[in-house]
Amino acid sequence: MKKKSNVIGKAACMVLAMTIICGVLYTIAVTGISQLFFHDKANGSVIEMVESKVYEKLDE
């Protein structure tokens, strides 16, 4: 029975580690790199609706 709980504990640690690596660190790294190199485009574009028509804000 100890073997089963040992495996479950290791699996839980791996899930936690991969969540931190893939969900937090990777997201921060990609956002930081995009802000550094593409700071004018990294935040997306603004879309406005005027009289039921959609307009995208272009570079000024």
PDB file with SEQRES, HELIX, SHEET and CRYST1 records, atoms N, CA, C and O in Angstrom:
SEQRES   1 A   60  MET LYS LYS LYS SER ASN VAL ILE GLY LYS ALA ALA CYS          
SEQRES   2 A   60  MET VAL LEU ALA MET THR ILE ILE CYS GLY VAL LEU TYR          
SEQRES   3 A   60  THR ILE ALA VAL THR GLY ILE SER GLN LEU PHE PHE HIS          
SEQRES   4 A   60  ASP LYS ALA ASN GLY SER VAL ILE GLU MET VAL GLU SER          
SEQRES   5 A   60  LYS VAL TYR GLU LYS LEU ASP GLU                              
HELIX    1 AA1 LYS A    2  MET A   18  1                                  17    
HELIX    2 AA2 THR A   19  LEU A   25  3                                   7    
HELIX    3 AA3 TYR A   26  PHE A   37  1                                  12    
SHEET    1 AA1 2 ILE A  47  VAL A  50  0                                        
SHEET    2 AA1 2 LYS A  53  GLU A  56 -1                                        
CRYST1    1.000    1.000    1.000  90.00  90.00  90.00 P 1           1          
ATOM      1  N   MET A   1       0.820  -1.196   0.000  1.00  0.00           N  
ATOM      2  CA  MET A   1       0.000   0.000   0.000  1.00  0.00           C  
ATOM      3  C   MET A   1       0.863   1.259   0.000  1.00  0.00           C  
ATOM      4  O   MET A   1       0.459   2.299  -0.520  1.00  0.00           O  
ATOM      5  N   LYS A   2       2.070   1.154   0.596  1.00  0.00           N  
ATOM      6  CA  LYS A   2       2.959   2.304   0.600  1.00  0.00           C  
ATOM      7  C   LYS A   2       3.375   2.688  -0.816  1.00  0.00           C  
ATOM      8  O   LYS A   2       3.551   3.869  -1.114  1.00  0.00           O  
ATOM      9  N   LYS A   3       3.530   1.711  -1.673  1.00  0.00           N  
ATOM     10  CA  LYS A   3       3.957   1.980  -3.038  1.00  0.00           C  
ATOM     11  C   LYS A   3       2.927   2.813  -3.785  1.00  0.00           C  
ATOM     12  O   LYS A   3       3.283   3.716  -4.541  1.00  0.00           O  
ATOM     13  N   LYS A   4       1.647   2.510  -3.574  1.00  0.00           N  
ATOM     14  CA  LYS A   4       0.582   3.238  -4.252  1.00  0.00           C  
ATOM     15  C   LYS A   4       0.539   4.701  -3.798  1.00  0.00           C  
ATOM     16  O   LYS A   4       0.395   5.600  -4.626  1.00  0.00           O  
ATOM     17  N   SER A   5       0.661   4.940  -2.502  1.00  0.00           N  
ATOM     18  CA  SER A   5       0.627   6.316  -2.004  1.00  0.00           C  
ATOM     19  C   SER A   5       1.885   7.069  -2.416  1.00  0.00           C  
ATOM     20  O   SER A   5       1.844   8.286  -2.600  1.00  0.00           O  
ATOM     21  N   ASN A   6       2.992   6.368  -2.561  1.00  0.00           N  
ATOM     22  CA  ASN A   6       4.227   6.986  -3.025  1.00  0.00           C  
ATOM     23  C   ASN A   6       4.072   7.472  -4.464  1.00  0.00           C  
ATOM     24  O   ASN A   6       4.512   8.571  -4.800  1.00  0.00           O  
ATOM     25  N   VAL A   7       3.461   6.673  -5.295  1.00  0.00           N  
ATOM     26  CA  VAL A   7       3.239   7.033  -6.691  1.00  0.00           C  
ATOM     27  C   VAL A   7       2.267   8.216  -6.788  1.00  0.00           C  
ATOM     28  O   VAL A   7       2.480   9.132  -7.582  1.00  0.00           O  
ATOM     29  N   ILE A   8       1.208   8.194  -5.986  1.00  0.00           N  
ATOM     30  CA  ILE A   8       0.234   9.291  -5.994  1.00  0.00           C  
ATOM     31  C   ILE A   8       0.897  10.592  -5.545  1.00  0.00           C  
ATOM     32  O   ILE A   8       0.626  11.648  -6.116  1.00  0.00           O  
ATOM     33  N   GLY A   9       1.746  10.533  -4.549  1.00  0.00           N  
ATOM     34  CA  GLY A   9       2.467  11.722  -4.081  1.00  0.00           C  
ATOM     35  C   GLY A   9       3.390  12.289  -5.141  1.00  0.00           C  
ATOM     36  O   GLY A   9       3.439  13.503  -5.343  1.00  0.00           O  
ATOM     37  N   LYS A  10       4.129  11.411  -5.825  1.00  0.00           N  
ATOM     38  CA  LYS A  10       5.013  11.852  -6.905  1.00  0.00           C  
ATOM     39  C   LYS A  10       4.220  12.434  -8.067  1.00  0.00           C  
ATOM     40  O   LYS A  10       4.629  13.430  -8.664  1.00  0.00           O  
ATOM     41  N   ALA A  11       3.093  11.820  -8.387  1.00  0.00           N  
ATOM     42  CA  ALA A  11       2.253  12.327  -9.471  1.00  0.00           C  
ATOM     43  C   ALA A  11       1.687  13.703  -9.130  1.00  0.00           C  
ATOM     44  O   ALA A  11       1.628  14.581  -9.990  1.00  0.00           O  
ATOM     45  N   ALA A  12       1.271  13.892  -7.882  1.00  0.00           N  
ATOM     46  CA  ALA A  12       0.754  15.193  -7.459  1.00  0.00           C  
ATOM     47  C   ALA A  12       1.838  16.257  -7.533  1.00  0.00           C  
ATOM     48  O   ALA A  12       1.565  17.388  -7.935  1.00  0.00           O  
ATOM     49  N   CYS A  13       3.057  15.915  -7.153  1.00  0.00           N  
ATOM     50  CA  CYS A  13       4.169  16.863  -7.257  1.00  0.00           C  
ATOM     51  C   CYS A  13       4.459  17.225  -8.714  1.00  0.00           C  
ATOM     52  O   CYS A  13       4.743  18.382  -9.025  1.00  0.00           O  
ATOM     53  N   MET A  14       4.388  16.245  -9.593  1.00  0.00           N  
ATOM     54  CA  MET A  14       4.628  16.525 -11.007  1.00  0.00           C  
ATOM     55  C   MET A  14       3.532  17.403 -11.606  1.00  0.00           C  
ATOM     56  O   MET A  14       3.814  18.296 -12.405  1.00  0.00           O  
ATOM     57  N   VAL A  15       2.297  17.149 -11.223  1.00  0.00           N  
ATOM     58  CA  VAL A  15       1.193  17.988 -11.708  1.00  0.00           C  
ATOM     59  C   VAL A  15       1.392  19.422 -11.240  1.00  0.00           C  
ATOM     60  O   VAL A  15       1.217  20.356 -12.023  1.00  0.00           O  
ATOM     61  N   LEU A  16       1.751  19.607  -9.995  1.00  0.00           N  
ATOM     62  CA  LEU A  16       1.998  20.941  -9.457  1.00  0.00           C  
ATOM     63  C   LEU A  16       3.176  21.616 -10.165  1.00  0.00           C  
ATOM     64  O   LEU A  16       3.096  22.787 -10.535  1.00  0.00           O  
ATOM     65  N   ALA A  17       4.261  20.874 -10.350  1.00  0.00           N  
ATOM     66  CA  ALA A  17       5.444  21.428 -11.020  1.00  0.00           C  
ATOM     67  C   ALA A  17       5.134  21.825 -12.464  1.00  0.00           C  
ATOM     68  O   ALA A  17       5.525  22.907 -12.902  1.00  0.00           O  
ATOM     69  N   MET A  18       4.447  20.976 -13.198  1.00  0.00           N  
ATOM     70  CA  MET A  18       4.131  21.276 -14.590  1.00  0.00           C  
ATOM     71  C   MET A  18       3.123  22.419 -14.707  1.00  0.00           C  
ATOM     72  O   MET A  18       3.175  23.196 -15.660  1.00  0.00           O  
ATOM     73  N   THR A  19       2.212  22.524 -13.745  1.00  0.00           N  
ATOM     74  CA  THR A  19       1.275  23.645 -13.737  1.00  0.00           C  
ATOM     75  C   THR A  19       2.017  24.953 -13.556  1.00  0.00           C  
ATOM     76  O   THR A  19       1.722  25.938 -14.233  1.00  0.00           O  
ATOM     77  N   ILE A  20       2.973  24.967 -12.653  1.00  0.00           N  
ATOM     78  CA  ILE A  20       3.757  26.186 -12.427  1.00  0.00           C  
ATOM     79  C   ILE A  20       4.612  26.514 -13.652  1.00  0.00           C  
ATOM     80  O   ILE A  20       4.665  27.666 -14.084  1.00  0.00           O  
ATOM     81  N   ILE A  21       5.280  25.503 -14.209  1.00  0.00           N  
ATOM     82  CA  ILE A  21       6.158  25.734 -15.356  1.00  0.00           C  
ATOM     83  C   ILE A  21       5.365  26.169 -16.580  1.00  0.00           C  
ATOM     84  O   ILE A  21       5.685  27.184 -17.198  1.00  0.00           O  
ATOM     85  N   CYS A  22       4.336  25.410 -16.934  1.00  0.00           N  
ATOM     86  CA  CYS A  22       3.596  25.675 -18.175  1.00  0.00           C  
ATOM     87  C   CYS A  22       2.544  26.769 -18.016  1.00  0.00           C  
ATOM     88  O   CYS A  22       2.292  27.524 -18.954  1.00  0.00           O  
ATOM     89  N   GLY A  23       1.943  26.858 -16.866  1.00  0.00           N  
ATOM     90  CA  GLY A  23       0.858  27.808 -16.691  1.00  0.00           C  
ATOM     91  C   GLY A  23       1.303  29.173 -16.227  1.00  0.00           C  
ATOM     92  O   GLY A  23       0.650  30.169 -16.537  1.00  0.00           O  
ATOM     93  N   VAL A  24       2.399  29.247 -15.490  1.00  0.00           N  
ATOM     94  CA  VAL A  24       2.832  30.529 -14.924  1.00  0.00           C  
ATOM     95  C   VAL A  24       4.113  31.014 -15.590  1.00  0.00           C  
ATOM     96  O   VAL A  24       4.126  32.081 -16.203  1.00  0.00           O  
ATOM     97  N   LEU A  25       5.186  30.243 -15.475  1.00  0.00           N  
ATOM     98  CA  LEU A  25       6.481  30.700 -15.973  1.00  0.00           C  
ATOM     99  C   LEU A  25       6.484  30.912 -17.487  1.00  0.00           C  
ATOM    100  O   LEU A  25       7.000  31.923 -17.963  1.00  0.00           O  
ATOM    101  N   TYR A  26       5.919  29.982 -18.246  1.00  0.00           N  
ATOM    102  CA  TYR A  26       5.879  30.116 -19.694  1.00  0.00           C  
ATOM    103  C   TYR A  26       5.058  31.338 -20.096  1.00  0.00           C  
ATOM    104  O   TYR A  26       5.458  32.088 -20.986  1.00  0.00           O  
ATOM    105  N   THR A  27       3.928  31.537 -19.453  1.00  0.00           N  
ATOM    106  CA  THR A  27       3.069  32.680 -19.768  1.00  0.00           C  
ATOM    107  C   THR A  27       3.790  33.995 -19.490  1.00  0.00           C  
ATOM    108  O   THR A  27       3.736  34.915 -20.306  1.00  0.00           O  
ATOM    109  N   ILE A  28       4.455  34.089 -18.361  1.00  0.00           N  
ATOM    110  CA  ILE A  28       5.201  35.306 -18.028  1.00  0.00           C  
ATOM    111  C   ILE A  28       6.339  35.526 -19.023  1.00  0.00           C  
ATOM    112  O   ILE A  28       6.574  36.659 -19.445  1.00  0.00           O  
ATOM    113  N   ALA A  29       7.045  34.473 -19.402  1.00  0.00           N  
ATOM    114  CA  ALA A  29       8.162  34.596 -20.344  1.00  0.00           C  
ATOM    115  C   ALA A  29       7.682  35.070 -21.709  1.00  0.00           C  
ATOM    116  O   ALA A  29       8.273  35.984 -22.284  1.00  0.00           O  
ATOM    117  N   VAL A  30       6.628  34.470 -22.236  1.00  0.00           N  
ATOM    118  CA  VAL A  30       6.125  34.845 -23.557  1.00  0.00           C  
ATOM    119  C   VAL A  30       5.590  36.274 -23.544  1.00  0.00           C  
ATOM    120  O   VAL A  30       5.839  37.034 -24.479  1.00  0.00           O  
ATOM    121  N   THR A  31       4.858  36.646 -22.497  1.00  0.00           N  
ATOM    122  CA  THR A  31       4.346  38.004 -22.395  1.00  0.00           C  
ATOM    123  C   THR A  31       5.491  39.011 -22.286  1.00  0.00           C  
ATOM    124  O   THR A  31       5.458  40.061 -22.927  1.00  0.00           O  
ATOM    125  N   GLY A  32       6.488  38.698 -21.487  1.00  0.00           N  
ATOM    126  CA  GLY A  32       7.629  39.599 -21.340  1.00  0.00           C  
ATOM    127  C   GLY A  32       8.398  39.777 -22.631  1.00  0.00           C  
ATOM    128  O   GLY A  32       8.768  40.897 -22.981  1.00  0.00           O  
ATOM    129  N   ILE A  33       8.643  38.691 -23.345  1.00  0.00           N  
ATOM    130  CA  ILE A  33       9.362  38.770 -24.621  1.00  0.00           C  
ATOM    131  C   ILE A  33       8.564  39.565 -25.646  1.00  0.00           C  
ATOM    132  O   ILE A  33       9.130  40.383 -26.372  1.00  0.00           O  
ATOM    133  N   SER A  34       7.258  39.333 -25.713  1.00  0.00           N  
ATOM    134  CA  SER A  34       6.439  40.074 -26.680  1.00  0.00           C  
ATOM    135  C   SER A  34       6.384  41.552 -26.323  1.00  0.00           C  
ATOM    136  O   SER A  34       6.402  42.395 -27.220  1.00  0.00           O  
ATOM    137  N   GLN A  35       6.318  41.889 -25.046  1.00  0.00           N  
ATOM    138  CA  GLN A  35       6.328  43.294 -24.644  1.00  0.00           C  
ATOM    139  C   GLN A  35       7.678  43.942 -24.956  1.00  0.00           C  
ATOM    140  O   GLN A  35       7.735  45.122 -25.305  1.00  0.00           O  
ATOM    141  N   LEU A  36       8.755  43.181 -24.832  1.00  0.00           N  
ATOM    142  CA  LEU A  36      10.086  43.713 -25.079  1.00  0.00           C  
ATOM    143  C   LEU A  36      10.329  43.985 -26.561  1.00  0.00           C  
ATOM    144  O   LEU A  36      10.821  45.053 -26.925  1.00  0.00           O  
ATOM    145  N   PHE A  37       9.987  43.028 -27.411  1.00  0.00           N  
ATOM    146  CA  PHE A  37      10.297  43.155 -28.832  1.00  0.00           C  
ATOM    147  C   PHE A  37       9.166  43.745 -29.661  1.00  0.00           C  
ATOM    148  O   PHE A  37       9.430  44.361 -30.694  1.00  0.00           O  
ATOM    149  N   PHE A  38       7.926  43.580 -29.246  1.00  0.00           N  
ATOM    150  CA  PHE A  38       6.781  44.057 -30.019  1.00  0.00           C  
ATOM    151  C   PHE A  38       5.866  44.894 -29.139  1.00  0.00           C  
ATOM    152  O   PHE A  38       4.654  44.678 -29.128  1.00  0.00           O  
ATOM    153  N   HIS A  39       6.430  45.848 -28.401  1.00  0.00           N  
ATOM    154  CA  HIS A  39       5.658  46.597 -27.418  1.00  0.00           C  
ATOM    155  C   HIS A  39       4.488  47.359 -28.016  1.00  0.00           C  
ATOM    156  O   HIS A  39       3.508  47.618 -27.318  1.00  0.00           O  
ATOM    157  N   ASP A  40       4.565  47.727 -29.298  1.00  0.00           N  
ATOM    158  CA  ASP A  40       3.457  48.458 -29.912  1.00  0.00           C  
ATOM    159  C   ASP A  40       2.320  47.548 -30.353  1.00  0.00           C  
ATOM    160  O   ASP A  40       1.203  48.022 -30.560  1.00  0.00           O  
ATOM    161  N   LYS A  41       2.576  46.262 -30.500  1.00  0.00           N  
ATOM    162  CA  LYS A  41       1.539  45.345 -30.957  1.00  0.00           C  
ATOM    163  C   LYS A  41       1.169  44.274 -29.929  1.00  0.00           C  
ATOM    164  O   LYS A  41       0.213  43.530 -30.144  1.00  0.00           O  
ATOM    165  N   ALA A  42       1.890  44.182 -28.838  1.00  0.00           N  
ATOM    166  CA  ALA A  42       1.723  43.081 -27.894  1.00  0.00           C  
ATOM    167  C   ALA A  42       0.407  43.133 -27.126  1.00  0.00           C  
ATOM    168  O   ALA A  42      -0.045  42.103 -26.626  1.00  0.00           O  
ATOM    169  N   ASN A  43      -0.210  44.281 -27.020  1.00  0.00           N  
ATOM    170  CA  ASN A  43      -1.450  44.404 -26.264  1.00  0.00           C  
ATOM    171  C   ASN A  43      -2.694  44.229 -27.117  1.00  0.00           C  
ATOM    172  O   ASN A  43      -3.810  44.396 -26.624  1.00  0.00           O  
ATOM    173  N   GLY A  44      -2.520  43.899 -28.378  1.00  0.00           N  
ATOM    174  CA  GLY A  44      -3.667  43.691 -29.249  1.00  0.00           C  
ATOM    175  C   GLY A  44      -4.165  44.998 -29.836  1.00  0.00           C  
ATOM    176  O   GLY A  44      -3.512  46.034 -29.718  1.00  0.00           O  
ATOM    177  N   SER A  45      -5.317  44.942 -30.463  1.00  0.00           N  
ATOM    178  CA  SER A  45      -5.891  46.133 -31.066  1.00  0.00           C  
ATOM    179  C   SER A  45      -7.252  46.398 -30.454  1.00  0.00           C  
ATOM    180  O   SER A  45      -7.896  45.500 -29.912  1.00  0.00           O  
ATOM    181  N   VAL A  46      -7.671  47.630 -30.550  1.00  0.00           N  
ATOM    182  CA  VAL A  46      -8.943  48.040 -29.990  1.00  0.00           C  
ATOM    183  C   VAL A  46     -10.002  47.942 -31.086  1.00  0.00           C  
ATOM    184  O   VAL A  46      -9.810  48.452 -32.190  1.00  0.00           O  
ATOM    185  N   ILE A  47     -11.103  47.295 -30.779  1.00  0.00           N  
ATOM    186  CA  ILE A  47     -12.204  47.176 -31.729  1.00  0.00           C  
ATOM    187  C   ILE A  47     -13.381  47.954 -31.167  1.00  0.00           C  
ATOM    188  O   ILE A  47     -13.798  47.737 -30.030  1.00  0.00           O  
ATOM    189  N   GLU A  48     -13.912  48.861 -31.977  1.00  0.00           N  
ATOM    190  CA  GLU A  48     -15.029  49.692 -31.547  1.00  0.00           C  
ATOM    191  C   GLU A  48     -16.239  49.427 -32.435  1.00  0.00           C  
ATOM    192  O   GLU A  48     -16.095  49.169 -33.630  1.00  0.00           O  
ATOM    193  N   MET A  49     -17.414  49.490 -31.855  1.00  0.00           N  
ATOM    194  CA  MET A  49     -18.644  49.355 -32.628  1.00  0.00           C  
ATOM    195  C   MET A  49     -19.306  50.719 -32.712  1.00  0.00           C  
ATOM    196  O   MET A  49     -19.568  51.358 -31.693  1.00  0.00           O  
ATOM    197  N   VAL A  50     -19.576  51.161 -33.939  1.00  0.00           N  
ATOM    198  CA  VAL A  50     -20.262  52.417 -34.178  1.00  0.00           C  
ATOM    199  C   VAL A  50     -21.426  52.118 -35.102  1.00  0.00           C  
ATOM    200  O   VAL A  50     -21.234  51.667 -36.231  1.00  0.00           O  
ATOM    201  N   GLU A  51     -22.606  52.365 -34.633  1.00  0.00           N  
ATOM    202  CA  GLU A  51     -23.827  52.124 -35.415  1.00  0.00           C  
ATOM    203  C   GLU A  51     -23.840  50.719 -36.017  1.00  0.00           C  
ATOM    204  O   GLU A  51     -24.068  50.552 -37.215  1.00  0.00           O  
ATOM    205  N   SER A  52     -23.601  49.729 -35.195  1.00  0.00           N  
ATOM    206  CA  SER A  52     -23.623  48.306 -35.555  1.00  0.00           C  
ATOM    207  C   SER A  52     -22.539  47.907 -36.542  1.00  0.00           C  
ATOM    208  O   SER A  52     -22.613  46.819 -37.112  1.00  0.00           O  
ATOM    209  N   LYS A  53     -21.543  48.743 -36.763  1.00  0.00           N  
ATOM    210  CA  LYS A  53     -20.410  48.385 -37.620  1.00  0.00           C  
ATOM    211  C   LYS A  53     -19.169  48.253 -36.736  1.00  0.00           C  
ATOM    212  O   LYS A  53     -18.977  49.020 -35.792  1.00  0.00           O  
ATOM    213  N   VAL A  54     -18.346  47.282 -37.055  1.00  0.00           N  
ATOM    214  CA  VAL A  54     -17.147  47.028 -36.271  1.00  0.00           C  
ATOM    215  C   VAL A  54     -15.952  47.685 -36.950  1.00  0.00           C  
ATOM    216  O   VAL A  54     -15.712  47.493 -38.142  1.00  0.00           O  
ATOM    217  N   TYR A  55     -15.211  48.460 -36.172  1.00  0.00           N  
ATOM    218  CA  TYR A  55     -14.010  49.130 -36.676  1.00  0.00           C  
ATOM    219  C   TYR A  55     -12.844  48.720 -35.808  1.00  0.00           C  
ATOM    220  O   TYR A  55     -12.947  48.664 -34.583  1.00  0.00           O  
ATOM    221  N   GLU A  56     -11.734  48.434 -36.459  1.00  0.00           N  
ATOM    222  CA  GLU A  56     -10.524  48.083 -35.735  1.00  0.00           C  
ATOM    223  C   GLU A  56      -9.605  49.288 -35.747  1.00  0.00           C  
ATOM    224  O   GLU A  56      -9.421  49.916 -36.789  1.00  0.00           O  
ATOM    225  N   LYS A  57      -9.031  49.616 -34.611  1.00  0.00           N  
ATOM    226  CA  LYS A  57      -8.128  50.743 -34.524  1.00  0.00           C  
ATOM    227  C   LYS A  57      -6.826  50.364 -35.207  1.00  0.00           C  
ATOM    228  O   LYS A  57      -6.183  49.380 -34.842  1.00  0.00           O  
ATOM    229  N   LEU A  58      -6.445  51.152 -36.198  1.00  0.00           N  
ATOM    230  CA  LEU A  58      -5.212  50.897 -36.942  1.00  0.00           C  
ATOM    231  C   LEU A  58      -4.066  51.682 -36.333  1.00  0.00           C  
ATOM    232  O   LEU A  58      -4.286  52.591 -35.533  1.00  0.00           O  
ATOM    233  N   ASP A  59      -2.851  51.335 -36.709  1.00  0.00           N  
ATOM    234  CA  ASP A  59      -1.678  52.066 -36.215  1.00  0.00           C  
ATOM    235  C   ASP A  59      -1.759  53.517 -36.650  1.00  0.00           C  
ATOM    236  O   ASP A  59      -2.132  53.838 -37.779  1.00  0.00           O  
ATOM    237  N   GLU A  60      -1.405  54.360 -35.737  1.00  0.00           N  
ATOM    238  CA  GLU A  60      -1.461  55.793 -36.048  1.00  0.00           C  
ATOM    239  C   GLU A  60      -0.091  56.337 -36.259  1.00  0.00           C  
ATOM    240  O   GLU A  60       0.066  57.528 -36.531  1.00  0.00           O  
TER     241      GLU A  60                                                      
END                                                                             
